[in-house]
């Protein structure tokens, strides 16, 4: 909770607004029932039946904006009770030695970890003073203490500086050979007892052979369920008693090892001074307690008790301290009407404007330590959004560095827990996020033509990437959405805020009693009532400001599913039109077919991107999304003297969201009779290269294919419009001449 003040964000709303329920009902008049939209392909409604209603559910923006405040006030509850849980989420320990792992815990040595296990994003924390994403490293194993599993990373500060991609900051096979044959395996055979050593392969070649054992079976292209888990993971236990000598031998051999450069003129101490990092994530529910004091006690008695503090660099240890607020629900046995009403599951959503107020408040705490902030729009809604900020390193302030002495905020997050419903953590919480899905707008012949446009680049077409495979992926995403929309038991979602602290700072504050509930009441058990009626009036009366919305989960799920259905139906129509055409008697493809598919692809590309954001949080301000949200923007081109300023044009879909509170597509942006983006709008769009696009769908490939097809269609339509205009003005001869030219152009293309 935040105190109301002059800087509090309270949006003024017009007199007439819509609730979420009213907006769902309005859209439902022009949409089929959701079960029919999301059903399996053979049982789903025919998207052709909804084609005449596209304009109604995509573009008919009502004069009343969407209002969360009115939605809350319309609920049959005067207030809800909020309770808070504290926890410790992610932990990073910069260790001096593997001997930091205390018995009876065992280190599990592993080989050839997947590249995805590497740290590939820029991190504000810098254990041992290292830039984690740009320092060569690999995961060498895991250990578990009190049921908490840690990954063990080995960093090489003197290795070649890498890019941010996980596959680039890992080691090459040649470096893995050096690491295993000359450093780790000799250390194993010198220090690990026989009973543990006998299971560990004795050479890089044997490790490599075991890692590719699936190839020994005819026709096997990957690991299968019948393969042994240990052979697949190549992980072996090393007792804690052997770890001091094992690590000392690794360091000794790493410092002595030299690698010859490619030119053969010099040698490099590539592995010198290796550094260790223990990392564990997603511990929220492990350490969830009513007070921060209780969470830290549990953290101390489990994780810290299993580690030797003398073997940790305390200045290189960090942890995320967080809290989650939920609506309190009475026991299911309660029979009172009020209890039964408040027993329904709720979803809390951060107010987008309060996220900006939070950033300003944090920045004011330490003005000399600037923060880089990112704001995220939730479910394509104006008034719900999340927040992420991290320290901006500078000469004056670098809070994530072990040697930092000046105060500063390292990292802050404020996000909605409901993201767990609309996605999966292992897919970055995003449904429909594959850049290949828009390619379903093309038939097989066009897919091959598109691949042919890539002759002068790395070949993008993958033979396995055909329409049946793409349709299978599309159906799998729809299956996931169908399961969400048909839920009968809805979760009770809260909101979360977490801050990254250096471990020694937290321990010092804790030892000093600064985190005791008696001294800091906000860190203890908290419960308070939030009014749902006139939010402004009730808040002013109580002197409190509530930074989140409280909406029944069933209502929120229904609204998000309805938003998705608005985009699923047009996409199904675009994709199935191609499927129906392929199922008919084969006939030579015409220029009109090619143009229709290309326009369908660009439309599918837009709708797929909107569909991702309708189910997730969308980062505001991404340059490659300018063509979607902004009407125009300027860029400076590269060149001598700083280049020139150019104006780019986009769809400007951010404006209707700002005006109406949710997504609408302006009427003139679509050709509603043909079901695609208006050609006149499309030719002026500047669609930036997006990292979310599949290689085959890179803009240069599609534009090369488009040049020979859409240009003719554009000329034909222009000639027809000019002929019609000349006829309306009474210029008969000119109209006939223009019409004749249009006919000749059409005949030439058909021929």
Buried (B, 14 or more C-beta within 10 A) or exposed (E): BBEBEEEBBBBEBEEEBBBBBBBBEBBBEBBBEBEBBBBEEEEBBEBEEBBEBBBBBBBBBBEBBBBBBBBBBBBEBEBBBBBBBBBBBBBBBBBBBBBBBBEEBBBBBBBBBEBEBBBBEEBBBBBBBBBBBBBBBBBBBBBBBBEBEBBBBBBBBBBEEBEEEBEBBBBEEEBBBBBBBBBBBBBBEEBBEEEBBEEBBEEBEEBBEBBEBBEEEEEEEEBEEEBEEEEBBBBBBBBBEBBBBBBBBBBBBBBEBEBEEEEEEEEBBBBBEBBBBBBBBEBBEBBBBBBBBBBBBBBEEBBBEBBBEEBBBBBBBBBBBBBBBBBBBBEEEEEEEEBEBBBBBBBBBBBBBBBBBBBEEBBEEBEEBBBEBBBBBBBBBBBBBBBBBBBBBEEEBBBBBBEBEEEBBBBBBBBBBBBEBBBEEEEEBBBBBBBBBBBBBBBEEBBEBBBEBBEEEEEBBEEEBBBEEBBEBBBEBBEBBBEBBEBEEBBBBBBBBBBBBBBBBBBEBBEEEEBBBEEBEEBBBBEBBBBBBEBBEBBEEBEBBBBBBBBBBBBBBBBBBBBBBBBBBBBBBBBBBBBEBEEEEEEEBEBBBBBBBBBBBBBBBBBBBBBBBBBBBBEBEBEBBBBBBBBEBEBEEEEEEEEEEEEBBBBBBBBBBEEBBBBBBBEEBBBBEBBBBBBBBBEEBBBBEBEBBBBBBBBEBBEBBBEEBBEBBBBBEBBBEBBEEBBEEEBEEBBEBBBEBBBEBBEEBEE
